Amino acid sequence: MPLTRNRIRAIRSLSQKKVRDELDLFFVEGLRLVRDAAESAFDIPEAFSTAAFEATPAGGDLMRLLRTRGADCRQVTQRELSQCADTVNAQGVLAIVRRRNENAGELMSRIAAPSLIVGLDGIADPGNLGSIIRTCDWFGAGGIFLGRNSVDLYNPKVVRSTMGGIFHVPVVAGLDLPRAAGEAKDLGYALYVADPSAELFDADVRFPERSLIVFGNEAHGVSEDLSRMADARVAIRRYGAAESLNVGVACGVLLSAHRRSHA
């Protein structure tokens, strides 16, 4: 049965934050992201694919996995899928995914030492947030604290930019970050703030067993409240003439330094 206009409109509306918040759902597109979702603990109520996609070996395997997971799988035309999708060229499959609501306290209690949590204070660009989540996935961060002044975690551009990392790294979204940082310190976490004006450099830090590293807004950095709470402010040594470093790149440098501390 073809998708109705109302159903297409409802799926497409998940590109809007207010609809995602109301329904507690978001969507992912393409073989890689849908497969990562299917292999994760996220619930997937529905999935849509074209006949051509399901006829491929990888597509057929994925749709069987989704059905095993309990998803209501429907075959649609390429035109219908394109009308639902957020990208220009729909990739043959789209899944509706239920958001996971992580708890900061529970996350901190279950991460085995050496444990690393990344805090994000006012990250505004969806691509930067997605890149940071992907970087945290690469370096095996235990989790991410996303401040409520940051871009929405389930923004379609964020989800795509994570390259599947959103399904691998626990993210606690919508946090009062100074409060969460205080709770982390009470549990023995050392709080580090990334600050280009700091006099302590990444190569000189020996990160302890429990670390919370906070990265700030692309233009304004970390808030004063968090800076005052920090056990240390850390900079990345500059060797060239560039005035600033992208926050996603900075995250990668400091997470690499953290890994070296525990090699």
matplotlib code that plots the C-alpha trace (Angstrom):
import matplotlib.pyplot as plt

x = [0.0, 1.5, 2.3, -0.3, 0.6, -0.2, 2.2, 5.0, 4.4, 4.6, 7.8, 9.3, 8.3, 10.8, 13.4, 11.9, 13.1, 9.6, 8.2, 11.1, 10.6, 6.9, 7.1, 10.5, 11.5, 14.1, 15.0, 18.2, 18.9, 21.2, 22.7, 25.4, 23.4, 20.4, 22.6, 24.3, 20.9, 19.7, 22.8, 22.4, 20.1, 17.9, 14.3, 13.3, 9.5, 9.4, 11.6, 11.1, 13.1, 12.9, 12.6, 16.0, 17.6, 16.2, 17.3, 21.0, 22.8, 23.5, 20.1, 18.3, 20.4, 19.6, 15.9, 15.8, 17.7, 15.2, 12.3, 14.0, 14.3, 10.5, 10.5, 7.4, 9.2, 7.5, 8.5, 8.1, 8.9, 12.1, 9.9, 8.1, 11.4, 12.8, 9.8, 10.4, 14.1, 16.2, 19.0, 18.8, 19.5, 17.7, 19.8, 17.2, 16.4, 15.1, 14.3, 12.3, 14.3, 13.2, 15.4, 17.3, 17.2, 20.4, 21.0, 24.2, 24.6, 23.9, 26.4, 29.2, 28.6, 28.8, 31.9, 35.0, 38.2, 40.2, 37.0, 36.7, 33.6, 33.5, 31.4, 30.0, 29.1, 27.2, 28.3, 26.2, 27.2, 25.5, 28.5, 30.9, 28.7, 28.5, 32.3, 32.9, 30.6, 32.5, 35.8, 34.6, 33.6, 37.1, 38.9, 36.5, 35.1, 32.8, 30.1, 29.2, 27.5, 25.7, 24.8, 21.2, 22.6, 24.0, 22.5, 19.9, 21.5, 19.0, 19.2, 19.5, 22.8, 24.2, 23.1, 24.6, 27.9, 28.4, 28.8, 27.2, 28.8, 25.5, 24.6, 28.0, 28.7, 26.1, 25.1, 23.3, 21.5, 19.9, 22.1, 22.7, 26.4, 27.9, 25.6, 26.6, 30.3, 29.8, 28.3, 31.2, 33.7, 31.9, 32.4, 36.1, 36.3, 38.9, 37.5, 39.5, 38.4, 39.8, 41.0, 43.4, 44.7, 45.7, 49.4, 49.1, 49.5, 48.1, 51.5, 52.2, 49.0, 48.8, 45.1, 43.9, 41.8, 38.5, 38.5, 35.8, 37.1, 34.8, 34.8, 33.0, 31.2, 32.9, 33.0, 32.9, 34.5, 33.5, 31.3, 32.8, 30.9, 32.6, 36.0, 35.9, 35.1, 37.9, 40.8, 42.9, 42.5, 44.3, 45.5, 46.8, 50.2, 50.2, 53.1, 51.7, 49.9, 46.3, 44.2, 42.0, 41.4, 38.1, 36.5, 36.2, 39.9, 40.7, 38.6, 40.6, 43.9, 43.0, 41.4, 44.5, 46.5, 44.2, 44.8, 48.6, 48.2, 46.8, 48.8]
y = [0.0, 3.4, 5.9, 8.6, 12.3, 12.6, 9.8, 11.2, 14.6, 13.0, 11.3, 14.3, 16.5, 14.6, 16.9, 19.6, 19.6, 20.4, 17.2, 15.1, 16.4, 15.7, 12.2, 11.2, 9.9, 10.7, 9.2, 7.9, 7.2, 5.0, 1.5, 2.4, 4.5, 2.2, -0.8, 0.9, 1.7, -1.9, -3.3, -0.9, -0.9, 1.8, 0.8, 1.0, 1.1, 1.4, 1.1, 1.9, 0.5, 0.2, -3.1, -2.4, -1.8, -5.0, -7.0, -6.3, -8.7, -6.0, -4.5, -7.9, -8.7, -5.4, -5.7, -9.2, -7.9, -5.0, -7.5, -9.6, -6.5, -6.0, -3.1, -2.7, -2.8, -1.5, -1.4, 1.9, 3.5, 5.6, 8.6, 8.0, 7.5, 10.7, 12.6, 11.4, 11.8, 14.8, 14.2, 15.1, 11.6, 9.1, 6.0, 3.2, 2.8, 5.0, 4.0, 5.7, 5.4, 6.1, 8.4, 7.1, 9.2, 8.6, 9.6, 11.4, 9.7, 6.2, 6.8, 7.9, 5.0, 2.3, 3.5, 1.5, 3.3, 4.7, 6.7, 9.7, 11.8, 14.7, 17.8, 20.1, 23.6, 25.6, 23.7, 25.5, 23.9, 20.5, 19.4, 20.1, 18.2, 15.2, 15.3, 15.4, 12.4, 10.6, 11.5, 10.3, 7.0, 6.7, 7.2, 5.1, 7.9, 6.5, 9.1, 12.7, 15.3, 17.7, 21.0, 22.3, 25.3, 23.2, 22.2, 19.3, 15.9, 14.4, 17.2, 15.2, 16.9, 16.0, 12.3, 12.0, 13.7, 11.2, 8.4, 6.0, 7.2, 8.3, 4.6, 3.7, 6.4, 7.2, 10.9, 12.6, 15.6, 18.7, 19.0, 21.8, 21.3, 23.1, 21.1, 17.8, 18.8, 19.4, 15.9, 14.4, 16.2, 14.8, 11.3, 11.8, 13.1, 15.8, 18.6, 19.9, 22.8, 23.4, 27.0, 28.3, 30.9, 28.4, 27.9, 24.2, 22.3, 19.0, 17.3, 18.1, 16.8, 13.4, 12.8, 10.9, 7.7, 9.7, 12.8, 15.1, 17.3, 20.2, 21.9, 25.2, 27.2, 27.8, 31.6, 32.1, 29.1, 27.5, 29.5, 31.3, 29.1, 26.0, 27.7, 28.6, 25.0, 23.5, 21.7, 22.8, 24.7, 23.1, 24.5, 22.9, 24.3, 26.3, 26.0, 27.9, 31.2, 30.1, 32.1, 29.2, 25.5, 23.9, 22.5, 19.0, 19.0, 20.2, 17.4, 14.9, 16.3, 16.2, 12.8, 11.5, 13.0, 11.3, 8.0, 8.5, 9.1, 5.6, 3.7]
z = [0.0, -1.0, 1.7, 2.1, 1.9, 5.6, 6.4, 4.3, 5.9, 9.4, 8.7, 7.1, 10.1, 12.3, 10.8, 13.1, 16.7, 18.2, 16.5, 17.7, 21.2, 21.1, 19.7, 21.2, 17.8, 15.0, 11.7, 10.1, 6.4, 4.4, 4.8, 7.3, 9.8, 9.7, 10.2, 13.2, 14.7, 14.1, 15.9, 18.9, 21.9, 20.3, 19.6, 16.0, 15.5, 11.7, 8.7, 5.0, 2.0, -1.7, -3.5, -5.2, -1.8, -0.3, -3.4, -2.6, -0.2, 2.3, 2.1, 2.4, 5.5, 7.1, 6.5, 8.0, 11.1, 11.4, 11.3, 13.9, 16.1, 15.8, 13.4, 11.1, 7.7, 4.6, 1.0, -0.7, -4.0, -4.5, -5.0, -1.7, 0.1, -1.4, -0.1, 3.4, 3.5, 4.6, 2.1, -1.6, -2.8, -0.6, -0.2, -0.3, 3.4, 6.2, 9.8, 12.6, 15.8, 19.4, 21.4, 24.4, 27.6, 29.4, 33.0, 34.0, 37.4, 36.1, 33.3, 35.6, 37.9, 35.2, 33.4, 34.3, 35.0, 33.4, 32.5, 30.2, 29.8, 27.3, 28.2, 25.5, 26.5, 23.8, 20.7, 18.0, 14.7, 13.9, 11.9, 14.8, 17.2, 14.9, 14.4, 18.1, 18.7, 16.0, 17.6, 21.0, 19.4, 17.8, 21.1, 23.1, 25.4, 28.1, 27.4, 26.5, 28.6, 26.2, 27.7, 27.1, 25.3, 22.5, 19.2, 19.3, 19.4, 17.0, 14.4, 11.1, 10.2, 13.6, 13.2, 9.7, 10.8, 13.7, 11.1, 13.5, 16.6, 18.1, 18.4, 20.0, 22.6, 25.4, 25.3, 28.1, 26.4, 27.8, 30.9, 33.2, 32.6, 35.6, 37.9, 36.1, 36.4, 40.1, 40.5, 38.5, 40.8, 43.8, 42.3, 41.9, 38.4, 37.6, 35.5, 32.6, 30.4, 26.9, 26.8, 24.1, 26.5, 29.2, 30.1, 30.6, 27.3, 26.1, 26.0, 29.6, 31.1, 32.9, 33.0, 36.1, 36.2, 36.0, 33.8, 32.5, 29.6, 28.6, 25.2, 24.7, 22.1, 18.8, 19.2, 23.0, 24.5, 27.8, 30.2, 33.2, 35.6, 34.3, 34.0, 37.6, 38.6, 36.5, 38.2, 35.2, 31.9, 29.0, 25.7, 22.5, 21.6, 18.4, 15.9, 12.9, 12.3, 12.5, 15.0, 16.2, 16.0, 15.1, 18.2, 16.7, 15.9, 19.4, 20.9, 18.9, 20.1, 23.8, 23.6, 22.0, 24.9, 27.4, 25.7, 25.9, 29.6, 30.0, 27.3]

ax = plt.figure().add_subplot(projection="3d")
ax.plot(x, y, z, "-o")
ax.set_aspect("equal")
plt.show()
